[in-house]
Amino acid sequence: MIVVMPCLSMGGFSLPMFPVILLAAVGLTLFALARNDSIEIEDKQFALRALPVVLAFAAISGRGLYVAVTSHSMNEAVRLFIRGGSVFYGCLLGGAVGLLVVCRHAEKSVTRIGAMYATYVPLAQAIGRLGCYLNGCCYGIPYEGVLAVPYVVNGIPAMVFPTWFVESAGCFAVFLMLLLSYGKHSDTQSILLYLGSYASLRFFVEFFRGDAVRGFIGPYSVSQVISIGVVVAVAAFAACKRPRCCVRADIEKREAKE
């Protein structure tokens, strides 16, 4: 059965499904966050107050990157900005800027609140990707193997690779990893772990995406290029921020061998 429901029609009323799934993702993520007793109540309350600003920055930046990748003229850019899609990496960047602004204004630790967001964002992503399936976007390449999904591509029924479900499962796995290790790493390490894990997952999944609207730089999609940059940046930052005791231990090992 082919299930593509951009809108749910009930009588004369039409309900867009993608925004509904996004709202469900945010709501369930906030519920899961509220249930985590290892996080201070004050931080939870601040995260809730900061959320509208973070989401506003994320929405504008995500739409802006989508327009930059897909538009070919000023008129098209305006049209897509009003009624277009979004690129997650743009949302991530905008959300980070919004969080920085709010935390600086409230004199809160950006890394502490950022680590909390980074732990729960992949849960929202896991749910949100299911909205892409219903929305008719972000579909996979033509594929008839194991787990192939019947879908409608450009109005034509086809069998495609289930990129939405693969990324959704991967994001949920990242969420569980971060949740189970919450508090066992520094806040900065938690943020880096999320960025590195998601970028690696996204780079892999993009090979199986079939929608050309993503934009490409050479043989790689824009999201893959960004993913490479994120992984390199995370690795470089982690190497520069290694604990001094680890660096000292490495030096002592080299000296012992010599």
VMD Tcl script that draws the C-alpha trace (Angstrom):
set ca {
  {0.00 0.00 0.00}
  {1.28 3.44 -0.94}
  {0.88 5.93 1.90}
  {1.57 9.55 0.99}
  {-0.67 12.01 2.81}
  {0.55 15.62 2.63}
  {-2.92 16.51 3.94}
  {-5.55 14.61 5.87}
  {-8.98 15.47 4.48}
  {-11.96 15.29 6.81}
  {-15.12 16.45 5.10}
  {-14.38 19.92 3.83}
  {-11.42 20.40 6.17}
  {-7.84 19.66 5.09}
  {-5.14 19.18 7.73}
  {-1.46 19.31 6.60}
  {0.29 16.29 8.11}
  {3.89 17.52 8.12}
  {3.32 20.35 10.65}
  {1.30 17.92 12.79}
  {4.21 15.46 12.89}
  {6.65 18.29 13.72}
  {4.44 19.45 16.58}
  {4.21 15.87 17.81}
  {8.00 15.58 17.63}
  {8.48 18.72 19.72}
  {5.77 17.72 22.21}
  {7.04 14.17 22.75}
  {10.62 15.40 23.02}
  {9.68 17.94 25.69}
  {7.74 15.24 27.54}
  {10.78 12.95 27.51}
  {12.97 15.81 28.70}
  {10.57 16.62 31.54}
  {10.67 13.00 32.69}
  {14.46 12.98 33.04}
  {15.12 13.42 36.76}
  {18.88 13.69 36.27}
  {18.45 17.17 34.77}
  {17.92 20.10 37.12}
  {14.40 21.55 37.12}
  {15.79 25.05 36.59}
  {17.54 23.94 33.39}
  {14.37 22.25 32.13}
  {12.36 25.39 32.74}
  {14.94 27.52 30.97}
  {14.99 25.13 28.00}
  {11.21 25.50 27.69}
  {11.37 29.30 27.87}
  {14.17 29.42 25.32}
  {12.47 27.05 22.89}
  {10.34 29.62 20.96}
  {13.44 31.71 20.19}
  {15.51 28.66 19.29}
  {12.77 27.33 16.98}
  {12.28 30.74 15.33}
  {16.00 31.05 14.54}
  {16.05 27.42 13.36}
  {13.04 27.86 11.06}
  {14.40 31.01 9.41}
  {17.90 29.59 8.94}
  {16.63 26.22 7.70}
  {14.39 27.88 5.14}
  {17.18 30.24 4.13}
  {19.58 27.39 3.38}
  {16.85 25.58 1.43}
  {16.31 28.68 -0.70}
  {20.06 29.09 -1.25}
  {20.39 25.48 -2.41}
  {17.31 25.20 -4.64}
  {16.43 28.64 -6.06}
  {17.73 29.94 -9.39}
  {16.24 33.43 -9.47}
  {15.16 36.17 -7.10}
  {11.46 35.55 -7.80}
  {11.88 31.85 -7.14}
  {13.83 32.59 -3.97}
  {11.01 34.77 -2.62}
  {8.42 32.14 -3.51}
  {10.39 29.33 -1.87}
  {11.07 31.37 1.25}
  {7.33 31.92 1.68}
  {6.26 28.38 0.78}
  {9.23 26.08 0.55}
  {11.03 23.37 2.43}
  {13.85 23.38 4.91}
  {17.37 21.96 5.34}
  {18.13 20.47 8.73}
  {21.70 21.74 8.89}
  {20.36 25.25 8.41}
  {17.93 24.63 11.27}
  {20.78 23.32 13.42}
  {22.92 26.38 12.79}
  {20.07 28.81 13.35}
  {18.97 27.01 16.49}
  {22.50 27.15 17.87}
  {22.67 30.88 17.22}
  {19.28 31.38 18.86}
  {20.37 29.36 21.89}
  {23.57 31.38 22.14}
  {21.61 34.64 22.09}
  {19.16 33.47 24.76}
  {21.83 31.99 27.01}
  {24.00 35.09 26.81}
  {21.02 37.29 27.63}
  {20.05 35.13 30.63}
  {23.69 34.56 31.66}
  {23.28 30.79 31.37}
  {25.94 28.28 30.41}
  {25.68 27.74 26.64}
  {27.45 24.39 26.80}
  {25.30 23.03 29.65}
  {22.01 23.97 27.98}
  {23.44 23.02 24.59}
  {24.33 19.53 25.84}
  {20.78 19.10 27.09}
  {19.35 20.14 23.72}
  {21.88 17.98 21.86}
  {20.76 14.93 23.83}
  {17.08 15.33 22.91}
  {17.25 16.83 19.40}
  {17.87 13.41 17.77}
  {14.61 12.16 19.32}
  {12.75 15.01 17.62}
  {14.59 14.21 14.39}
  {13.61 10.55 14.59}
  {9.94 11.49 14.84}
  {10.16 14.35 12.37}
  {11.57 12.18 9.58}
  {8.32 10.20 9.61}
  {6.63 13.45 8.61}
  {8.83 13.57 5.52}
  {7.46 10.16 4.53}
  {3.89 11.43 4.73}
  {4.81 14.70 3.05}
  {6.15 13.06 -0.10}
  {9.72 14.34 0.26}
  {13.21 13.07 1.12}
  {12.50 9.73 -0.58}
  {15.10 7.15 -1.50}
  {16.59 5.94 -4.76}
  {14.72 3.35 -6.87}
  {15.17 0.07 -5.02}
  {13.46 -3.33 -5.00}
  {15.50 -5.20 -2.40}
  {14.88 -5.95 1.25}
  {12.77 -3.30 3.04}
  {11.87 -1.56 -0.23}
  {8.89 0.77 0.19}
  {6.13 1.51 -2.37}
  {5.97 5.25 -2.94}
  {4.83 7.92 -5.37}
  {7.69 9.79 -7.06}
  {6.68 12.69 -9.29}
  {3.21 11.20 -9.59}
  {4.50 7.75 -10.59}
  {4.26 4.68 -8.30}
  {7.71 3.25 -7.58}
  {9.67 1.11 -5.12}
  {12.27 3.14 -3.22}
  {14.87 2.77 -0.50}
  {13.36 3.69 2.92}
  {15.68 6.60 3.70}
  {13.19 8.18 6.14}
  {13.02 5.05 8.27}
  {16.76 4.39 8.18}
  {17.56 7.93 9.31}
  {14.76 7.85 11.86}
  {16.12 4.62 13.37}
  {19.65 6.02 13.32}
  {18.58 9.23 15.07}
  {16.75 7.22 17.71}
  {19.89 5.15 18.28}
  {21.91 8.37 18.67}
  {19.33 9.63 21.15}
  {19.56 6.45 23.25}
  {23.37 6.61 23.20}
  {23.39 10.23 24.37}
  {20.67 9.67 26.94}
  {22.40 6.67 28.52}
  {25.71 8.52 28.65}
  {24.22 11.82 29.87}
  {26.28 13.20 32.74}
  {29.13 10.78 32.10}
  {30.88 13.19 29.74}
  {31.51 16.90 29.83}
  {28.87 19.12 28.23}
  {31.21 19.90 25.36}
  {31.87 16.20 24.75}
  {28.13 15.49 24.65}
  {27.64 18.18 22.01}
  {30.56 16.89 19.95}
  {29.26 13.32 20.24}
  {25.89 14.36 18.87}
  {27.36 16.39 16.01}
  {29.82 13.70 14.99}
  {27.27 10.88 15.23}
  {24.54 12.65 13.30}
  {26.90 13.96 10.62}
  {28.24 10.45 10.03}
  {24.71 9.04 9.83}
  {23.54 11.77 7.46}
  {26.55 11.35 5.18}
  {25.72 7.64 4.81}
  {21.96 8.07 4.30}
  {22.46 10.73 1.62}
  {23.94 8.10 -0.72}
  {20.51 6.49 -0.84}
  {18.41 9.64 -1.24}
  {16.68 9.96 -4.61}
  {15.38 13.53 -4.53}
  {17.56 15.83 -6.65}
  {16.18 19.02 -5.06}
  {18.82 18.74 -2.29}
  {21.50 20.38 -4.41}
  {24.94 18.97 -5.17}
  {28.55 20.04 -5.05}
  {30.34 17.71 -7.41}
  {29.35 14.08 -6.68}
  {28.19 14.88 -3.15}
  {24.98 16.46 -1.92}
  {25.15 19.75 -0.03}
  {24.27 17.91 3.18}
  {27.11 15.45 2.62}
  {29.59 18.26 2.14}
  {28.35 19.90 5.33}
  {28.54 16.53 7.12}
  {32.18 16.13 6.11}
  {32.92 19.61 7.42}
  {31.15 18.86 10.71}
  {33.04 15.60 11.26}
  {36.39 17.25 10.48}
  {35.59 20.17 12.79}
  {34.50 17.85 15.60}
  {37.64 15.72 15.25}
  {39.89 18.80 15.19}
  {38.16 20.37 18.20}
  {38.28 17.11 20.16}
  {41.99 16.71 19.40}
  {42.74 20.25 20.54}
  {40.69 19.85 23.71}
  {42.12 16.54 24.89}
  {42.61 16.48 28.66}
  {46.11 17.48 29.69}
  {46.53 14.22 31.60}
  {45.96 12.26 28.37}
  {48.45 14.37 26.47}
  {50.99 14.01 29.28}
  {50.47 10.24 29.32}
  {51.10 10.05 25.57}
  {54.33 12.03 25.96}
  {55.51 9.77 28.76}
  {54.78 6.66 26.64}
  {56.80 8.05 23.74}
  {59.67 8.97 26.04}
  {59.63 5.47 27.58}
  {59.90 3.88 24.13}
  {62.82 6.12 23.23}
}
mol new
graphics top color blue
foreach p $ca { graphics top sphere $p radius 0.5 }
foreach p [lrange $ca 0 end-1] q [lrange $ca 1 end] { graphics top cylinder $p $q radius 0.2 }
display resetview
